[in-house]
Amino acid sequence: MRLSDLQNKDIVNVNDGKNIGSIIDVKIDENSGNIVSFIIEPNKNFFKFFNRGADTEINWQSITKIGEDVILVKISI
């Protein structure tokens, strides 16, 4: 799977069903080559009160499922 494939997927929080935003980058562990986290450009409505539009990092451990059209994450805001 390529980064461009991931960037086309919606990211949805399973706790409340809201669309969080879209992937703009990933962090990769230099030693193992594994993905550490996704960098998210937040949906303007979702994060507007929390970080005023700044990019957000979602850890790999928060991802519950990567499907064809959506990435499900479990985060508490």
Backbone torsions as a table, in degrees:
resi	resn	phi	psi	omega
1	MET	NA	140.6	-179.1
2	ARG	-102.3	159.0	176.6
3	LEU	-56.8	-39.8	-179.8
4	SER	-62.8	-31.7	175.4
5	ASP	-66.0	-40.9	179.1
6	LEU	-68.4	-36.2	-177.3
7	GLN	-66.3	-20.8	-179.5
8	ASN	-86.3	-2.6	-177.5
9	LYS	-95.7	145.1	172.9
10	ASP	-76.1	144.8	176.1
11	ILE	-109.1	120.2	-174.1
12	VAL	-122.2	133.5	176.5
13	ASN	-82.1	121.0	-178.1
14	VAL	-70.6	-18.5	179.5
15	ASN	-68.3	-34.9	-177.7
16	ASP	-133.6	-2.5	177.5
17	GLY	77.5	8.5	-177.3
18	LYS	-85.3	145.7	174.6
19	ASN	-76.4	121.5	-175.1
20	ILE	-83.2	-43.1	-176.7
21	GLY	159.9	-153.1	-178.4
22	SER	-132.7	151.3	179.9
23	ILE	-73.6	129.3	174.8
24	ILE	-113.3	-16.0	-180.0
25	ASP	-166.2	168.6	174.8
26	VAL	-131.7	151.9	171.1
27	LYS	-103.2	133.5	-178.0
28	ILE	-122.7	135.9	175.9
29	ASP	-67.9	123.8	-176.4
30	GLU	-63.8	-33.7	-175.9
31	ASN	-79.7	-45.3	-174.8
32	SER	-95.0	-23.8	-176.1
33	GLY	81.5	5.0	179.8
34	ASN	-82.4	151.2	175.4
35	ILE	-71.7	130.7	178.1
36	VAL	-95.7	-43.1	-177.9
37	SER	-162.0	162.6	172.8
38	PHE	-102.6	140.4	172.0
39	ILE	-98.5	124.5	-172.6
40	ILE	-111.8	133.1	167.8
41	GLU	-88.3	110.1	-170.3
42	PRO	-67.9	148.3	169.9
43	ASN	-63.9	131.3	-173.6
44	LYS	-56.4	-34.7	-178.6
45	ASN	-77.1	-30.9	-173.2
46	PHE	-72.8	-47.1	-173.0
47	PHE	-107.0	10.5	-171.0
48	LYS	-61.3	-31.0	-179.6
49	PHE	-88.4	-19.2	-173.2
50	PHE	-91.0	-46.4	-177.4
51	ASN	-139.0	15.0	172.6
52	ARG	51.9	44.8	172.2
53	GLY	88.3	1.6	178.7
54	ALA	-70.9	153.0	177.3
55	ASP	-62.4	149.7	-176.5
56	THR	-122.1	146.3	178.8
57	GLU	-108.7	128.4	177.7
58	ILE	-115.3	118.8	-178.1
59	ASN	-66.6	149.2	179.7
60	TRP	-56.1	-36.0	-178.9
61	GLN	-64.8	-20.2	-179.9
62	SER	-81.8	-11.1	-178.0
63	ILE	-82.9	126.3	-179.4
64	THR	-100.1	-29.9	-177.4
65	LYS	-161.4	138.1	170.7
66	ILE	-113.7	110.8	-178.9
67	GLY	-104.0	-169.7	-179.3
68	GLU	-65.7	-40.2	-174.5
69	ASP	-117.8	-10.2	-171.4
70	VAL	-144.4	150.1	171.7
71	ILE	-115.1	121.8	180.0
72	LEU	-95.5	131.1	178.1
73	VAL	-127.7	154.7	178.1
74	LYS	-120.6	100.9	179.2
75	ILE	-132.5	152.2	176.9
76	SER	-107.4	127.7	178.3
77	ILE	-122.9	NA	NA
